[in-house]
Amino acid sequence: MSLTHPAHADRTDANRDVRIALLGCGTVGSGVARLLVNSTSSVPARSGVDYWLAGIGVRSLSKPRPPEIPAGLFTEDARGLVDDPTIDVVIECIGGTGVAAEFVVAALEARKHVVTANKDLLATRGPELRALAAARGVTIAYEAAVGGAIPIVRTIAESLAGEEILEVGGVLNGTTNFILSEMFGGATYAGALAAAQRLGFAETDPTNDVAGIDAAHKLAILAQLAFRRGLVTHEIPRTGITALSRDDHGLAKRAGWRLKLIACARTDSSIVTPAYVPTEHPFAQPVGPQNCIRVTGRSSGSLTFAGTGAGSGPTASSVVGDVVAVLRRITANRNAGVSTASTMLEPVREDVLEKSIPLRRVLRLATLGDVRPAREALVGSGIAAEPLDGLPAVVTAPLDSEGARCIETLIAAREIGAASVIPLWEDLSVVPSTSPLLEV
Ligand SMILES: NC(=O)c1ccc[n+]([C@@H]2O[C@H](COP(=O)([O-])OP(=O)(O)OC[C@H]3O[C@@H](n4cnc5c(N)ncnc54)[C@H](OP(=O)(O)O)[C@@H]3O)[C@@H](O)[C@H]2O)c1
């Protein structure tokens, strides 16, 4: 049974109930609170331990709250909950890297397990927080920080712990995917953004989403897990979707592609970029606010996960899944008489993946007709450009970032009239470890 009575528990009693504090009761926090106070919740049965939801820290007590959450639980003294020595688990649903970071650090320092949905925090300070949790023998769990209800964090950290991961990423931001889906249907960028804001898929200030920052946060978290490296958001080469036009989508239609915001990391490189993706590719499939995440391992091959990447219900479900995992760990530690940290707390390496993933670029030329002048200008600069079959005003060129810079120079000097230069997504070619090629 889930309990909400804030009774004081005896910390020396190995079988006592676990006491949980929830920080934040907005979109995600209210969903979590509903699940935790629900008397028919299966959380205790699944975790093998009863818990008390001891308090909910919020900014303002004057805001209306869901009626099913007991009013007596709310407090404006969130820090008091974190500092309460009887609290075992802190769930952080405030967001951002300000006060939320302060609370998470204080909780870990005090040997409390932390569950959080805070991608900004994990993406920018993940390596440091994981090291702190490991040093204190507690868990920091953050399944909800990437892909809402899609179970990707624990899949990489635990199910794929024995795998050599070569690539991770995909369509990680639902807001931009909604906007790009609308534009594919004929909307302008401004019209699609307005629709996303009207439907609650985009915030009033959409910068974090449309500039690719949110996707880079999630990619940093996935890459930290997949490659055990301290990659943080600002090290990822990033381009957002604001410069894309209806004509770019028109080209995608004619070529049998979709335009998607792809966030992807490989063992030595990473990128967040709009890219043309062949229609049959898994990254082309998500519509509206859906996400698609693919992990490619040397032995496992490619595994694809898809689903709703945000929203109160899916994200809260993911947070509560982490709570059950933490409660199970507490039970296991008590039975073993020891305190062990989460298996996801691998040490991270110092080196980073700052290199950009090299991708072929598609140049949509400003004038229809003969592509030869543009092609010759490119060839003259050492870039082997090819016309694209059936599309007269398009050439493609295989480019690293130096080649991309060279094209920018040619465009600036008006030597080629390019209306847009957008990467064409190319999969990593994976050689399975059992391939005879490797035995040569
Ligand atoms: N929304 C999603 O779909 C989604 C999906 C995945 C992950 N996330 C992540 O989940 C986290 C929460 O997002 P959200 O959308 O639920 O945010 P939100 O709706 O804005 O809720 C934030 C909550 O934090 C509380 N809060 C703010 N400052 C506080 C302070 N100083 N002390 C105590 N409480 C404080 C607010 O209190 P008041 O209610 O009193 O204002 C509010 O309840 C973020 O890290 C976000 O990135 C969200």
The ligand as a Tripos MOL2 file, in Angstrom:
@<TRIPOS>MOLECULE
LIG
   48    52     1     0     0
SMALL
NO_CHARGES

@<TRIPOS>ATOM
      1 N1          7.0360   18.4610  -19.0580 N.am      1 LIG1
      2 C1          7.4810   17.3600  -19.6750 C.2       1 LIG1
      3 O1          6.8110   16.7650  -20.5350 O.2       1 LIG1
      4 C2          8.8280   16.7970  -19.3070 C.ar      1 LIG1
      5 C3          9.2960   15.6400  -19.9610 C.ar      1 LIG1
      6 C4         10.5280   15.0870  -19.5980 C.ar      1 LIG1
      7 C5         11.2670   15.7190  -18.6010 C.ar      1 LIG1
      8 N2         10.8030   16.8570  -18.0210 N.ar      1 LIG1
      9 C6         11.6250   17.4640  -16.9720 C.3       1 LIG1
     10 O2         10.9170   17.4180  -15.7370 O.3       1 LIG1
     11 C7         11.2640   18.5280  -14.9260 C.3       1 LIG1
     12 C8         10.0020   19.2660  -14.4670 C.3       1 LIG1
     13 O3          9.3380   19.7590  -15.6350 O.3       1 LIG1
     14 P1          7.8090   20.2660  -15.5510 P.3       1 LIG1
     15 O4          7.3640   20.4020  -16.9780 O.co2     1 LIG1
     16 O5          7.0140   19.4100  -14.6320 O.co2     1 LIG1
     17 O6          8.0000   21.7260  -14.9060 O.3       1 LIG1
     18 P2          6.8740   22.6700  -14.3010 P.3       1 LIG1
     19 O7          5.5240   22.2480  -14.7640 O.co2     1 LIG1
     20 O8          7.3040   24.0640  -14.5580 O.co2     1 LIG1
     21 O9          6.9330   22.4050  -12.7120 O.3       1 LIG1
     22 C9          8.0110   22.8600  -11.9210 C.3       1 LIG1
     23 C10         7.6550   22.6670  -10.4520 C.3       1 LIG1
     24 O10         8.7680   23.0560   -9.6710 O.3       1 LIG1
     25 C11         8.3160   23.8700   -8.5900 C.3       1 LIG1
     26 N3          9.3770   24.7990   -8.2050 N.ar      1 LIG1
     27 C12         9.9690   25.7520   -8.9550 C.ar      1 LIG1
     28 N4         10.9000   26.4070   -8.2140 N.ar      1 LIG1
     29 C13        10.8910   25.8410   -6.9940 C.ar      1 LIG1
     30 C14        11.6040   26.0610   -5.7850 C.ar      1 LIG1
     31 N5         12.5310   27.0240   -5.6930 N.pl3     1 LIG1
     32 N6         11.3290   25.2900   -4.7020 N.ar      1 LIG1
     33 C15        10.3840   24.3240   -4.7790 C.ar      1 LIG1
     34 N7          9.6660   24.0630   -5.9020 N.ar      1 LIG1
     35 C16         9.9160   24.8070   -6.9850 C.ar      1 LIG1
     36 C17         7.1130   24.6060   -9.1230 C.3       1 LIG1
     37 O11         6.3210   25.0210   -8.0250 O.3       1 LIG1
     38 P3          4.9180   25.7870   -8.2330 P.3       1 LIG1
     39 O12         3.9790   24.7150   -8.7390 O.co2     1 LIG1
     40 O13         4.5620   26.2820   -6.8860 O.co2     1 LIG1
     41 O14         5.1930   26.8590   -9.2490 O.co2     1 LIG1
     42 C18         6.4550   23.5010   -9.9710 C.3       1 LIG1
     43 O15         5.6110   22.7100   -9.1760 O.3       1 LIG1
     44 C19        12.2320   19.3630  -15.7690 C.3       1 LIG1
     45 O16        13.5480   19.0140  -15.4400 O.3       1 LIG1
     46 C20        11.9190   18.9360  -17.1970 C.3       1 LIG1
     47 O17        13.0400   19.0870  -18.0760 O.3       1 LIG1
     48 C21         9.6140   17.4030  -18.3390 C.ar      1 LIG1
@<TRIPOS>BOND
     1     1     2 1
     2     2     3 2
     3     2     4 1
     4     4     5 ar
     5     4    48 ar
     6     5     6 ar
     7     6     7 ar
     8     7     8 ar
     9     8     9 1
    10     8    48 ar
    11     9    10 1
    12     9    46 1
    13    10    11 1
    14    11    12 1
    15    11    44 1
    16    12    13 1
    17    13    14 1
    18    14    15 2
    19    14    16 1
    20    14    17 1
    21    17    18 1
    22    18    19 2
    23    18    20 1
    24    18    21 1
    25    21    22 1
    26    22    23 1
    27    23    24 1
    28    23    42 1
    29    24    25 1
    30    25    26 1
    31    25    36 1
    32    26    27 ar
    33    26    35 ar
    34    27    28 ar
    35    28    29 ar
    36    29    30 ar
    37    29    35 ar
    38    30    31 1
    39    30    32 ar
    40    32    33 ar
    41    33    34 ar
    42    34    35 ar
    43    36    37 1
    44    36    42 1
    45    37    38 1
    46    38    39 2
    47    38    40 1
    48    38    41 1
    49    42    43 1
    50    44    45 1
    51    44    46 1
    52    46    47 1
@<TRIPOS>SUBSTRUCTURE
     1 LIG1         1 GROUP 0 **** ****
